[in-house]
Amino acid sequence: MSAGIVGLHAAKSGDVVDNSHFESIGLTDEWIRRRSGIASRTWFPDGAELADVAAEACAPLVGRAGDPSAIGALIVVSTSVRQRVPAIAQKVAELAGLPSSVLAFDMNAACCGFVYGLVNGLSLIDAGQTRSALVCTVEAMSRMVDRSDRQTACLFADGAAAVLLEDRAEFPRFVHVAGGDGGREQLMRETDAGGIHLDGAQVYDRAVRRMSDTARQLFAHDPAPSVLVGHQANGRILEQIRTFTSELGVPFVNRIEHFGNTSSASIPLALADELSTGSLSAEGRLGAVAYGAGEAWGGVSVSYRIPAGGTAAQQDRT
């Protein structure tokens, strides 16, 4: 069996927060743009329930599938869900209109979560366990950071997006690369006092190297990706990875300017935004690479065919 992405939807919930918000902690728009490439980001309202936002991303794809019972699995990926028991996947399934027979579970692989979620969803289809699956990412990173921390407060953001995976005979098999090093757990972690500790210099160097190496491995397989989307961690990291794709003449997606770092949600949000503007073909081969806390890294090469009107960016930009 061969699976690929046949639907993509991004939730539009949230308030746009531009760089002027951080003047109170001594950060200027020029400094933030220069260091991160970010001009604005979305934060969910304090009372927003992540299950509701995730369902907003999933529901249109459930409707597009025609028969909800054909979707055999729902994987909800999140770093920022604070509720451990019960998992939110079952609530998301109910709100999105999926049947009670669906295999629904939560997953956390930090910023690499979307890649790991794709591997799981595609593998279930590849093994013949279901004909289609949903992978949904939902993040409220603004609730995890110390908003007075000059190093991290302006970087992280909120968002949610989902992809519908389906078995199609015309799709070539997906390829994945993944790895992890628990000895590096101190590079990025949530602190006991609240907030996120980030060893900026080491994370920068390792993110560039891990994502670039992963991309090279994906491009060594046939068919090679027709577009590469890296985890939208930092504008400078993305530009380093872009040099690799420039040599190949392959489009590289950098949408961090108006999204910020949304952890596991960053890749589908960036892809949805690129597709919604018409900057990218609605059919091709996606190369998705990510690096995150853990430390975890990975990449997936998977075919996609998104129908006209099959994507929605997180927020309208006119």
HURALIN-V390641 format. One record per pair of residues at least 12 apart in sequence whose ideal C-beta (glycine too) atoms are under 10 Angstrom apart, sorted by the first residue. I is the first residue (numbers start at 1). J is the second residue. Records with the same first field share a line. If there is no record, write none. Layout:
I=J + J
This chain:
1=122 + 125 + 126 + 127 + 128 + 129 + 130 + 131 + 167 + 168 + 169 + 171 + 173
2=122 + 125 + 126 + 166 + 167 + 168 + 169 + 170 + 171 + 172 + 173 + 174 + 302 + 303
3=118 + 121 + 122 + 123 + 124 + 125 + 126 + 130 + 131 + 132 + 133 + 165 + 166 + 167 + 168 + 171 + 173 + 174 + 302 + 303
4=122 + 125 + 163 + 164 + 165 + 166 + 167 + 168 + 170 + 171 + 172 + 173 + 174 + 283 + 285 + 286 + 302 + 303 + 304 + 305
5=118 + 121 + 122 + 135 + 163 + 164 + 165 + 166 + 171 + 174 + 268 + 271 + 286 + 288 + 300 + 302 + 303 + 304 + 305 + 306 + 310
6=61 + 64 + 65 + 132 + 163 + 164 + 165 + 166 + 167 + 168 + 171 + 303 + 304 + 305 + 306 + 307 + 310
7=60 + 61 + 62 + 63 + 64 + 65 + 132 + 134 + 162 + 163 + 164 + 165 + 166 + 304 + 305 + 306 + 307 + 310 + 311
8=57 + 60 + 61 + 161 + 162 + 163 + 164 + 268 + 269 + 271 + 272 + 275 + 276 + 304 + 306 + 310 + 311 + 312
9=56 + 57 + 58 + 59 + 60 + 61 + 62 + 63 + 64 + 134 + 136 + 160 + 161 + 162 + 163 + 164 + 268 + 272 + 306 + 310 + 311 + 312 + 313
10=56 + 57 + 60 + 137 + 159 + 160 + 161 + 162 + 259 + 265 + 268 + 269 + 270 + 271 + 272 + 273 + 275 + 276 + 311 + 312 + 313 + 314 + 315
11=42 + 44 + 52 + 53 + 54 + 55 + 56 + 57 + 58 + 59 + 60 + 136 + 138 + 158 + 159 + 160 + 161 + 162 + 265 + 269 + 312 + 314 + 315
12=42 + 53 + 56 + 57 + 159 + 160 + 312 + 313 + 314 + 315 + 316
13=42 + 44 + 45 + 48 + 50 + 52 + 53 + 54 + 56 + 57 + 138 + 158 + 159 + 160 + 314 + 315
14=41 + 42 + 43 + 44 + 45 + 48 + 53 + 140 + 142 + 157 + 158 + 159 + 160 + 314 + 315
15=41 + 42 + 43 + 44 + 45 + 48 + 142 + 158 + 315
16=40 + 41 + 42 + 43 + 157 + 258 + 314 + 315 + 317
17=40 + 41 + 42 + 43 + 142 + 154 + 157 + 158 + 260
18=32 + 38 + 39 + 40 + 41 + 258
19=31 + 32 + 33 + 36 + 38 + 39 + 40 + 41 + 154
20=32 + 40
21=40 + 41 + 43 + 147 + 153 + 154
22=147 + 148 + 150 + 153 + 154
24=147 + 148
25=147 + 148 + 149 + 150 + 153 + 154
26=150
27=150 + 151 + 153 + 154
29=154
31=150 + 154
32=153 + 154 + 155 + 260
33=154 + 235 + 257
34=235 + 236
35=151 + 154 + 155 + 200 + 234 + 235 + 236
36=154 + 155 + 233 + 234 + 235 + 236 + 237 + 256 + 257 + 260 + 261
37=232 + 234 + 235 + 236 + 237 + 238 + 239 + 254 + 255 + 256 + 257 + 260
38=154 + 155 + 156 + 157 + 232 + 234 + 235 + 256 + 257 + 258 + 259 + 260 + 261
39=235 + 256 + 257 + 258 + 259 + 260
40=157 + 257 + 258 + 259 + 260 + 315 + 317
41=141 + 142 + 154 + 155 + 156 + 157 + 158 + 159 + 256 + 257 + 258 + 259 + 260 + 261 + 262
42=142 + 157 + 158 + 159 + 160 + 258 + 259 + 260 + 262 + 269 + 314 + 315
43=140 + 141 + 142 + 143 + 147 + 156 + 157 + 158 + 159 + 260
44=80 + 138 + 139 + 140 + 141 + 142 + 143 + 157 + 158 + 159 + 160
45=140 + 158
46=140 + 142 + 143
48=140 + 143 + 158
49=83 + 88 + 91 + 95 + 140
50=76 + 78 + 80 + 81 + 82 + 83 + 88 + 91 + 92 + 138 + 139 + 140 + 143 + 158 + 160
51=76 + 81 + 83 + 87 + 88 + 89 + 90 + 91 + 92 + 93 + 94 + 95 + 96 + 138
52=88 + 91 + 92 + 95 + 138 + 160
53=92 + 95 + 136 + 138 + 139 + 140 + 158 + 159 + 160
54=74 + 76 + 77 + 78 + 81 + 88 + 89 + 91 + 92 + 93 + 95 + 96 + 134 + 136 + 137 + 138 + 139 + 160 + 161 + 162 + 265
55=76 + 88 + 91 + 92 + 93 + 94 + 95 + 96 + 97 + 98 + 136 + 138 + 160 + 162
56=92 + 95 + 96 + 136 + 138 + 160 + 162
57=76 + 92 + 96 + 134 + 136 + 137 + 138 + 159 + 160 + 161 + 162 + 163 + 265 + 268 + 269 + 272 + 312 + 314
58=71 + 74 + 76 + 92 + 93 + 95 + 96 + 97 + 98 + 134 + 135 + 136 + 138 + 160 + 161 + 162 + 163 + 164
59=92 + 95 + 96 + 97 + 98 + 162
60=96 + 162 + 164 + 310 + 311 + 312
61=96 + 132 + 134 + 136 + 162 + 163 + 164 + 165 + 310
62=74 + 93 + 95 + 96 + 97 + 98 + 99 + 102 + 134 + 162 + 164
63=96 + 97
64=164 + 307 + 309 + 310
65=97 + 98 + 131 + 132 + 134 + 164 + 166
67=99 + 131 + 132
68=93 + 96 + 97 + 98 + 99 + 101 + 102
69=98 + 99 + 101 + 102
70=99 + 130 + 131 + 132 + 133 + 166
71=93 + 96 + 97 + 98 + 99 + 101 + 102 + 103 + 104 + 130 + 131 + 132 + 133 + 134 + 164 + 165 + 166
72=98 + 99 + 101 + 102 + 103 + 121 + 124 + 125 + 129 + 130 + 131 + 132 + 133 + 134
73=89 + 93 + 98 + 102 + 103 + 104 + 105 + 120 + 121 + 124 + 125 + 129 + 130 + 132 + 133 + 134 + 135 + 165
74=89 + 90 + 92 + 93 + 96 + 98 + 102 + 103 + 104 + 105 + 106 + 121 + 133 + 134 + 135 + 136 + 162
75=89 + 103 + 104 + 105 + 106 + 107 + 113 + 114 + 116 + 117 + 118 + 119 + 120 + 121 + 124 + 133 + 134 + 135 + 136 + 137 + 162 + 165
76=88 + 89 + 90 + 91 + 92 + 93 + 104 + 105 + 106 + 107 + 108 + 113 + 117 + 134 + 135 + 136 + 137 + 138 + 160 + 162
77=89 + 106 + 107 + 108 + 109 + 110 + 112 + 113 + 114 + 115 + 116 + 117 + 118 + 120 + 121 + 135 + 136 + 137 + 138 + 139 + 162 + 263 + 264 + 265 + 268
78=106 + 107 + 108 + 109 + 110 + 113 + 117 + 136 + 137 + 138 + 139 + 140 + 141 + 160 + 263 + 264 + 265
79=107 + 108 + 109 + 110 + 111 + 112 + 113 + 137 + 138 + 139 + 140 + 141 + 144 + 156 + 190 + 196 + 262 + 263 + 264 + 265 + 292 + 293
80=108 + 138 + 139 + 140 + 141 + 142 + 143 + 144 + 145 + 156 + 158 + 190 + 262 + 263 + 264 + 265
81=106 + 108 + 138 + 139 + 140
82=140 + 143 + 144
83=106
84=106
86=106
87=104 + 105 + 106 + 107
88=104 + 106 + 136 + 138
89=102 + 103 + 104 + 105 + 106 + 107 + 134 + 136
90=102 + 104 + 105 + 106
91=104
92=104 + 106 + 134 + 136 + 138 + 160 + 162
93=134 + 136
96=134 + 136 + 162
98=134
102=130 + 133 + 134
103=124 + 129 + 130 + 133
104=134 + 136
105=120
107=120 + 135 + 137 + 264
108=263 + 264 + 292 + 293 + 294 + 296
109=178 + 180 + 263 + 264 + 290 + 292 + 293 + 294 + 296 + 297 + 298
110=188 + 189 + 190 + 231 + 263 + 264 + 290 + 291 + 292 + 293 + 294 + 295 + 296
111=139 + 141 + 188 + 207 + 231 + 232 + 233 + 261 + 262 + 263 + 264 + 265 + 266 + 267 + 290 + 291 + 292 + 293 + 294 + 295 + 296 + 297
112=178 + 179 + 180 + 210 + 211 + 231 + 263 + 264 + 267 + 288 + 289 + 290 + 291 + 292 + 293 + 294 + 295 + 296 + 297 + 298 + 299
113=135 + 137 + 139 + 231 + 263 + 264 + 265 + 266 + 267 + 290 + 292 + 296 + 298
114=135 + 136 + 137 + 161 + 163 + 229 + 231 + 262 + 263 + 264 + 265 + 266 + 267 + 268 + 269 + 271 + 288 + 290 + 292 + 298 + 300
115=135 + 176 + 177 + 178 + 214 + 231 + 264 + 267 + 288 + 289 + 290 + 291 + 292 + 296 + 297 + 298 + 299 + 300
116=135 + 176 + 178 + 180 + 264 + 290 + 292 + 296 + 298 + 300
117=133 + 134 + 135 + 136 + 137 + 162 + 163 + 165 + 264 + 268 + 300
118=133 + 135 + 163 + 165 + 174 + 176 + 267 + 268 + 286 + 288 + 298 + 299 + 300 + 302
119=135 + 174 + 176 + 177 + 178 + 298 + 299 + 300 + 302
120=133 + 135
121=133 + 134 + 135 + 136 + 163 + 164 + 165 + 174 + 302
122=135 + 165 + 167 + 171 + 173 + 174 + 175 + 176 + 300 + 302
123=174 + 176
124=165
125=165 + 166 + 167 + 168 + 174
126=165 + 167 + 173 + 174
128=167
130=165 + 166 + 167
131=165 + 166 + 167 + 168
132=164 + 165 + 166 + 167 + 168
133=163 + 164 + 165 + 166 + 167
134=162 + 163 + 164 + 165
135=161 + 162 + 163 + 164 + 165 + 264 + 268
136=160 + 161 + 162 + 163 + 164 + 264 + 265 + 268
137=159 + 160 + 161 + 162 + 163 + 262 + 263 + 264 + 265 + 266 + 267 + 268 + 269
138=158 + 159 + 160 + 161 + 162 + 262 + 263 + 264 + 265
139=156 + 157 + 158 + 159 + 160 + 161 + 261 + 262 + 263 + 264 + 265 + 266 + 269
140=156 + 157 + 158 + 159 + 160 + 262 + 263 + 265
141=155 + 156 + 157 + 158 + 159 + 196 + 260 + 261 + 262 + 263 + 264 + 265 + 266
142=156 + 157 + 158 + 260 + 262
143=156 + 158 + 194
144=156 + 190 + 191 + 194 + 195 + 196 + 263
145=157 + 190 + 194 + 195 + 196 + 198 + 261
146=191 + 193 + 194 + 195 + 196 + 197
147=195
148=195
149=191 + 194 + 195 + 196 + 197 + 198
151=195 + 196 + 197 + 198 + 200
152=188 + 195 + 196 + 197 + 198 + 200 + 261
153=195 + 196
154=260 + 261
155=196 + 198 + 200 + 233 + 234 + 256 + 260 + 261
156=196 + 198 + 260 + 261 + 262 + 263
157=232 + 256 + 258 + 259 + 260 + 261 + 262 + 263 + 265 + 266 + 269 + 314
158=259 + 260 + 262 + 263 + 265 + 314
159=232 + 259 + 260 + 261 + 262 + 263 + 264 + 265 + 266 + 268 + 269 + 270 + 272 + 314 + 315
160=262 + 264 + 265 + 268 + 269 + 314
161=262 + 264 + 265 + 266 + 267 + 268 + 269 + 270 + 271 + 272 + 273 + 311 + 312 + 313 + 314
162=265 + 268 + 272
163=267 + 268 + 271 + 272 + 286 + 302 + 304 + 306 + 311
164=306 + 310
165=302 + 304
166=305
168=303 + 305
170=303 + 305
171=285 + 302 + 303 + 304 + 305
172=221 + 222 + 223 + 285 + 301 + 302 + 303
173=221 + 223 + 301 + 302 + 303
174=221 + 285 + 286 + 300 + 301 + 302 + 303
175=217 + 218 + 220 + 221 + 222 + 223 + 224 + 225 + 285 + 287 + 299 + 300 + 301 + 302
176=214 + 217 + 218 + 288 + 298 + 299 + 300 + 301 + 302
177=213 + 214 + 215 + 216 + 217 + 218 + 220 + 221 + 289 + 297 + 298 + 299 + 300 + 301
178=214 + 290 + 296 + 297 + 298 + 299 + 300
179=210 + 213 + 214 + 291 + 294 + 295 + 296 + 297 + 298 + 299
180=292 + 294 + 295 + 296 + 297 + 298
181=206 + 210 + 294 + 295 + 296 + 297
182=294 + 295 + 296
183=295
184=199 + 202 + 203 + 206 + 293 + 294 + 295 + 296
185=293 + 294 + 295
186=199 + 202 + 293 + 295
187=199 + 200 + 201 + 202 + 203 + 206 + 207 + 292 + 293 + 294 + 295
188=200 + 202 + 203 + 206 + 207 + 291 + 292 + 293 + 294 + 295
189=293 + 294
190=293
196=293
197=293
198=293
200=234
202=295
203=233 + 234 + 237 + 291 + 292 + 293 + 295
204=233 + 234 + 236 + 237 + 240
205=237 + 240
206=291 + 295 + 297
207=230 + 231 + 233 + 234 + 237 + 238 + 240 + 241 + 289 + 290 + 291 + 292 + 295 + 297
208=230 + 233 + 234 + 236 + 237 + 238 + 239 + 240 + 241 + 243 + 244 + 291
209=240 + 241 + 291 + 297
210=289 + 290 + 291 + 292 + 295 + 296 + 297 + 298 + 299
211=228 + 230 + 231 + 233 + 237 + 238 + 240 + 241 + 244 + 289 + 290 + 291 + 297 + 298 + 299
212=230 + 237 + 240 + 241 + 243 + 244 + 245 + 289 + 291
213=244 + 289 + 297 + 299
214=230 + 241 + 287 + 288 + 289 + 290 + 291 + 297 + 298 + 299 + 300
215=228 + 230 + 241 + 244 + 245 + 248 + 250 + 252 + 287 + 288 + 289 + 299 + 301
216=244 + 289 + 299
217=289 + 299 + 301
218=285 + 286 + 287 + 288 + 289 + 299 + 300 + 301 + 302
219=244 + 245 + 248 + 250 + 287 + 299 + 301
220=301
221=285 + 287 + 301
222=301
223=284 + 285 + 301 + 303
224=248 + 250 + 285 + 287 + 301
225=245 + 248 + 250 + 251 + 284 + 285 + 286 + 287 + 288 + 289 + 299 + 300 + 301 + 302 + 303
226=250 + 251 + 280 + 281 + 283 + 284 + 285 + 286 + 287 + 301 + 303 + 304
227=245 + 250 + 251 + 252 + 253 + 271 + 274 + 275 + 279 + 280 + 281 + 284 + 285 + 286 + 287 + 288 + 304
228=241 + 242 + 244 + 245 + 248 + 250 + 251 + 252 + 253 + 285 + 286 + 287 + 288 + 289 + 299 + 301
229=251 + 252 + 253 + 254 + 255 + 266 + 267 + 268 + 269 + 270 + 271 + 274 + 280 + 286 + 287 + 288 + 289 + 290
230=242 + 244 + 245 + 252 + 253 + 254 + 256 + 266 + 267 + 270 + 287 + 288 + 289 + 290 + 291 + 299
231=256 + 261 + 262 + 263 + 264 + 265 + 266 + 267 + 270 + 288 + 289 + 290 + 291 + 292 + 297 + 298 + 299
232=253 + 254 + 255 + 256 + 257 + 259 + 260 + 261 + 262 + 263 + 265 + 266 + 267 + 269 + 270 + 290
233=256 + 260 + 261 + 262 + 263 + 266 + 290 + 291 + 292
234=256 + 260 + 261
235=254 + 256 + 257
236=256
237=254 + 256 + 261 + 291
238=252 + 253 + 254 + 255 + 256 + 270
239=252 + 254
241=254 + 289
242=254
244=289
245=287
250=285 + 287
251=274 + 279 + 280 + 281 + 284
252=287
253=267 + 270 + 271 + 273 + 274 + 275 + 279 + 280 + 286 + 288
254=270 + 274
255=267 + 269 + 270 + 271 + 272 + 273 + 274 + 277 + 279 + 313 + 314
256=269 + 270
257=317
258=273 + 313 + 314 + 315 + 317
259=273 + 313 + 314 + 315
262=314
263=290 + 292 + 293
264=290 + 292
265=314
266=290 + 292
267=286 + 288 + 289 + 290 + 300
268=286 + 288 + 311 + 314
269=313 + 314 + 315
270=288 + 313 + 314
271=286 + 288 + 304 + 306 + 311 + 313
272=306 + 310 + 311 + 312 + 313 + 314
273=311 + 312 + 313 + 314 + 315 + 317
274=311 + 313
275=304 + 306 + 310 + 311 + 312 + 313
276=306 + 309 + 310 + 311 + 312 + 313 + 314 + 316 + 317
277=311 + 313 + 317
280=304 + 306 + 311
281=304 + 305 + 306
282=304 + 305 + 306 + 307 + 308 + 309 + 310 + 311
283=303 + 304 + 305 + 306 + 307
284=303 + 304 + 305 + 306
285=301 + 302 + 303 + 304
286=300 + 301 + 302 + 303 + 304
287=299 + 300 + 301 + 302
288=300 + 301 + 302
289=301
